[in-house]
Amino acid sequence: MHGKGSTMAKLKFMEGHALDPKLVLCPHCGEEERIGVHDRSEQLYKCHDCGSTFSANKGTVFAGLHYPVWVVVLVLTLLAYGCPPAAIVVAFRIDERTLRDWQAKAGEQGKRVQAQIVCNGRVELGQVQADELRVKTQQGTAWIATAMSVFPRLFVWAEVSPHRNKQLVRRLMDKVAQAARSTVAPILVAVDGFAAYPKALRAALHTKLHTGKQGRPKHIPWPHVHIVQVVKSRQGRQLKQVQRRLVQGAWHMVYALIAMSQVGAGTINTAYIERLNATLRARMPTLVRRTRSLARSLQRLETEIFWTGVVYNFCTVHTSLDATPAMAADLTDHVWSVEELLRLGSPLKSLQGVL
């Protein structure tokens, strides 16, 4: 049984060890040997090679904040797992505007991590599923399009728009294409019946052939892309019929990719992305169907979903994998702490090689 003291010690571990010159690189010149402590109270280092001073929190969410690091980490962890902001404001006596600022910075960090690590040509996609969420905001209805790689249960990307249209889907599929490790490996994409998906996929999953001549380079479609649509017919809220359509590719490859990415034989479905969206709804008060915590803007909605999504990818162990989705996708070799996620981009040596 762990006491209160040990818990607080864990929360404060970076504050207790932050000023160790052996752990940092100079962000200005890259020097790692001639680093000293310039001001311990202000958390400043000094590089004796180029003469510059820099903060231990430079380039992180913690830069310029007037709260202890452990408080910021704890609050942002609670937000990532669905704690209502109003409860945090009361419990920690933090101004609501300060809380919104922290969440915005965390969301920007989450989006940056997703772009630099996930959507950077390092994911063996296998089977991809995509879906859309309809959300009420203070400015009206909004749509969130999400995509995931099924085998590692990896959240790939999300796009937010006031309209459910082909531009929304195209932006999402462009990010899926950027995440792919290989352009020739077989890929199965399972989506719902929205008509914009097939064209968006064909437009996004291609390689540009540069010949040196004037004009737009020729687009070479990826050779082994298989697309299926799961079309559900409803009468009111009751599900009446499910149709599975092969839009592109071959049935035998569809079932082979399903067998490799799902547990057991499996069927053509969008169940995995629907479960991910259910997780997002559970962890984001703004996505709850009947809520008073409506998102005030599309920008706020985007920062919230990227912060929740990146914590899901790197900090949350999936029970069926006994690993985080990022570990299952070979993007990292360990479970990240929330503080480690927030410190990515800092002068710490241990985080320099992550990307």
C-alpha positions in Angstrom: 0.0 0.0 0.0 1.5 3.3 -1.1 1.2 6.4 1.1 0.4 9.9 0.2 4.1 10.9 0.4 5.2 8.3 -2.2 2.5 9.4 -4.6 3.5 13.1 -4.3 7.2 12.1 -4.8 6.3 10.4 -8.1 4.4 13.4 -9.3 7.3 15.7 -8.4 10.1 13.5 -9.8 11.0 15.8 -12.7 11.1 18.9 -10.4 13.5 17.0 -8.1 15.9 16.1 -10.9 15.3 18.8 -13.5 18.5 20.7 -13.0 21.1 18.1 -13.9 23.4 19.4 -16.6 24.3 15.9 -17.6 20.8 15.3 -18.9 20.4 18.2 -21.3 21.6 19.5 -24.6 22.0 23.2 -25.5 19.0 24.0 -27.8 21.0 26.8 -29.4 24.3 25.0 -30.4 23.7 21.3 -29.5 26.5 21.3 -26.9 26.1 18.5 -24.3 29.4 18.5 -22.3 29.9 22.2 -21.2 26.4 22.8 -19.6 26.1 24.3 -16.2 23.4 25.5 -13.8 22.8 29.3 -14.2 19.9 29.9 -11.8 18.4 27.1 -9.8 15.4 29.2 -8.5 14.5 30.2 -12.1 15.3 26.7 -13.5 17.9 28.0 -15.9 20.9 26.3 -17.5 24.0 28.0 -19.1 25.9 26.7 -22.1 29.6 27.5 -21.6 30.3 26.9 -25.3 28.0 29.5 -26.9 27.2 31.5 -23.7 23.5 31.2 -24.0 21.1 30.5 -21.1 18.0 28.4 -21.5 15.1 27.1 -19.3 14.7 23.5 -18.3 11.2 23.9 -19.7 12.1 25.5 -23.0 10.0 24.2 -25.9 7.5 22.5 -23.6 4.0 23.1 -22.4 5.5 24.1 -19.0 7.4 27.1 -20.4 6.2 30.3 -18.8 3.7 28.7 -16.4 3.5 29.9 -12.8 2.4 26.6 -11.3 4.5 23.5 -10.2 5.0 21.0 -13.0 3.2 18.2 -11.0 0.1 20.3 -10.8 0.0 20.9 -14.5 0.6 17.2 -15.2 -2.1 16.1 -12.8 -4.7 18.5 -14.2 -3.9 17.6 -17.9 -4.1 13.9 -17.0 -7.5 14.4 -15.5 -8.7 16.3 -18.6 -7.4 13.5 -20.9 -9.4 10.9 -19.0 -12.7 12.8 -19.0 -12.8 14.8 -15.8 -15.1 17.8 -16.3 -13.2 21.1 -16.3 -15.7 22.6 -13.8 -14.7 20.0 -11.3 -11.0 20.7 -11.8 -11.6 24.5 -11.4 -13.3 23.9 -8.0 -11.0 21.2 -6.7 -7.7 22.9 -7.6 -8.9 26.5 -7.4 -7.5 27.2 -10.9 -9.0 30.0 -13.0 -11.1 28.7 -15.9 -9.1 30.8 -18.3 -5.9 29.3 -17.1 -7.3 25.8 -17.5 -8.4 26.5 -21.0 -4.9 27.9 -21.8 -3.2 24.7 -20.5 -5.6 22.5 -22.4 -5.0 24.5 -25.6 -1.2 24.1 -25.2 -1.6 20.4 -24.5 -3.7 20.0 -27.6 -1.2 21.7 -29.7 1.5 19.4 -28.3 -0.7 16.4 -29.0 -1.3 17.4 -32.6 2.5 18.1 -33.0 3.4 14.6 -31.6 0.8 12.9 -33.8 2.2 14.7 -36.9 5.8 14.1 -36.1 5.7 10.5 -34.9 2.5 8.9 -36.1 1.9 10.6 -39.5 5.5 10.4 -40.5 5.8 7.3 -42.7 6.4 4.8 -39.8 3.1 2.9 -39.4 2.4 -0.5 -41.0 -1.2 0.3 -41.7 -2.7 -3.1 -42.5 -6.4 -2.5 -41.9 -7.5 1.1 -41.5 -11.0 2.1 -40.4 -12.5 5.6 -40.5 -15.7 7.1 -39.3 -17.4 10.4 -38.4 -18.8 11.8 -35.2 -21.6 14.4 -35.1 -21.1 16.9 -32.3 -23.1 19.8 -30.9 -21.1 23.0 -30.2 -22.1 26.5 -29.0 -21.6 27.5 -32.7 -23.8 24.8 -34.1 -23.3 21.2 -35.4 -19.7 20.0 -36.1 -18.3 16.9 -37.5 -15.1 15.0 -36.4 -13.7 12.5 -38.9 -11.3 9.9 -37.2 -9.1 7.2 -38.5 -7.2 4.3 -36.9 -4.9 1.4 -37.7 -6.8 -1.7 -36.4 -4.0 -4.1 -35.4 -2.2 -1.8 -32.9 -5.5 0.0 -32.1 -3.6 3.2 -33.1 -5.4 6.6 -33.4 -4.0 8.0 -36.6 -5.6 11.4 -37.0 -8.8 13.5 -36.6 -10.2 16.3 -38.7 -12.8 18.8 -37.5 -15.3 20.7 -39.8 -18.7 22.3 -39.6 -19.7 20.2 -42.6 -19.6 16.5 -43.4 -18.3 16.7 -46.9 -15.6 15.4 -49.3 -13.0 18.1 -48.1 -13.3 16.8 -44.5 -12.7 13.2 -45.6 -9.9 14.1 -48.1 -7.9 15.9 -45.3 -8.3 12.8 -43.1 -7.2 10.4 -45.8 -4.2 12.6 -46.7 -3.0 12.1 -43.1 -3.5 8.4 -43.3 -1.4 8.3 -46.4 1.4 10.2 -44.6 1.4 7.7 -41.8 2.0 4.7 -44.1 5.4 3.1 -43.9 5.1 1.4 -47.3 3.3 2.4 -50.5 3.3 -1.1 -51.9 2.2 -3.2 -48.9 -1.5 -4.3 -48.9 -3.9 -2.0 -47.2 -7.5 -2.6 -46.3 -9.7 0.5 -45.7 -13.1 -0.1 -44.1 -15.5 2.9 -44.0 -19.2 3.5 -43.7 -21.5 4.3 -46.6 -20.5 8.0 -47.0 -20.1 8.4 -50.7 -17.1 10.8 -50.4 -14.7 8.0 -49.1 -13.9 6.1 -52.3 -12.8 9.2 -54.3 -11.0 10.7 -51.3 -9.0 7.4 -50.8 -8.1 7.1 -54.5 -6.9 10.8 -54.5 -4.9 10.4 -51.3 -3.3 7.0 -51.7 -0.9 7.7 -54.5 2.8 8.4 -55.2 3.9 11.5 -57.2 6.2 10.6 -60.1 8.5 13.6 -60.6 10.1 13.6 -64.1 11.6 17.0 -64.1 9.2 18.3 -66.8 6.8 21.2 -66.3 3.3 20.6 -65.0 1.8 18.5 -62.3 3.7 15.2 -61.6 1.9 12.1 -62.6 0.0 10.3 -59.8 0.7 6.6 -59.5 -2.0 4.8 -57.4 -0.8 2.5 -54.7 -1.1 -1.0 -56.2 -2.6 -3.0 -53.3 -5.4 -0.9 -51.8 -8.6 -2.7 -51.0 -11.7 -0.6 -50.0 -14.9 -1.9 -48.4 -18.0 0.0 -47.3 -20.3 -1.1 -44.5 -23.7 0.4 -45.2 -26.2 0.3 -42.4 -29.9 0.8 -43.0 -32.1 1.9 -40.0 -35.7 2.4 -39.3 -35.7 5.0 -36.6 -33.1 3.8 -34.1 -33.5 0.1 -35.0 -30.9 -1.5 -37.3 -32.7 -3.2 -40.2 -29.9 -4.3 -42.6 -26.1 -4.3 -43.1 -24.6 -4.4 -46.5 -20.9 -4.9 -47.2 -19.7 -3.6 -50.5 -16.3 -4.2 -52.2 -15.4 -0.8 -53.8 -11.9 -1.7 -54.9 -9.6 -4.7 -54.7 -10.3 -8.4 -54.2 -12.4 -10.3 -51.6 -9.7 -12.9 -50.8 -7.2 -10.1 -49.9 -9.9 -8.3 -47.8 -10.4 -11.4 -45.6 -6.7 -12.1 -45.5 -6.0 -8.6 -44.1 -8.9 -8.9 -41.7 -7.5 -12.2 -40.4 -4.1 -10.5 -39.8 -5.4 -7.4 -38.1 -8.4 -8.6 -36.0 -8.8 -11.2 -33.3 -10.0 -14.5 -34.9 -11.4 -14.8 -38.4 -13.5 -11.6 -38.1 -15.9 -10.0 -40.6 -15.9 -6.8 -42.6 -16.9 -4.1 -40.1 -16.2 -0.7 -38.7 -16.5 -1.9 -35.1 -12.9 -0.9 -34.1 -13.2 2.8 -35.1 -16.7 2.9 -33.4 -15.1 1.6 -30.2 -12.4 4.3 -30.4 -15.0 6.9 -31.0 -16.9 5.6 -27.9 -13.6 5.9 -25.9 -13.2 9.5 -27.1 -16.8 10.3 -26.1 -16.2 8.8 -22.7 -13.1 10.9 -22.2 -14.3 14.2 -23.7 -17.2 15.9 -21.9 -17.8 18.0 -25.0 -18.6 14.8 -27.0 -21.3 13.5 -24.6 -24.6 13.5 -26.5 -26.5 15.3 -23.7 -24.1 17.7 -22.0 -23.8 21.2 -20.7 -20.1 21.2 -21.6 -20.5 22.2 -25.2 -17.3 23.1 -27.1 -17.2 26.8 -27.7 -15.3 26.6 -31.0 -14.0 24.1 -33.6 -10.5 25.1 -32.5 -11.2 24.1 -28.9 -12.8 20.8 -30.1 -9.7 20.0 -32.1 -7.3 20.7 -29.2 -9.3 18.5 -26.9 -9.5 15.6 -29.3 -5.8 15.6 -30.1 -4.8 15.8 -26.4 -7.2 12.9 -25.6 -6.0 10.9 -28.6 -2.3 11.3 -28.0 -2.6 10.2 -24.4 -4.6 7.2 -25.6 -1.8 6.3 -28.1 1.3 6.8 -25.9 0.2 6.6 -22.3 -2.7 4.1 -22.1 -2.1 0.4 -22.1 -4.7 -1.4 -24.2 -5.9 -4.5 -22.4 -6.0 -6.7 -25.5 -2.5 -5.8 -26.4 -0.8 -5.5 -23.0 0.9 -2.4 -24.5 0.0 1.0 -25.6 -1.1 1.5 -29.3 2.1 3.3 -30.0 4.2 0.4 -28.7 2.1 -2.1 -30.7 2.8 0.0 -33.8 6.6 0.0 -33.1 6.7 3.8 -32.6 8.1 3.5 -29.1 9.5 0.8 -26.8 7.8 1.9 -23.5 4.7 3.3 -21.9 5.1 7.1 -21.8 4.1 9.1 -18.8 2.0 12.2 -19.4 4.9 14.4 -18.3 7.2 12.7 -20.8 4.6 13.4 -23.5 4.4 17.1 -22.5 8.2 17.4 -22.3 8.8 16.2 -25.9 10.7 19.0 -27.6 12.6 20.0 -24.4 16.4 20.1 -24.1 16.4 16.7 -22.3 18.8 14.2 -24.0 16.5 11.2 -23.3 13.8 12.7 -25.6 16.1 13.9 -28.4 16.1 10.5 -30.2 12.4 9.8 -30.0 11.6 11.3 -33.5 
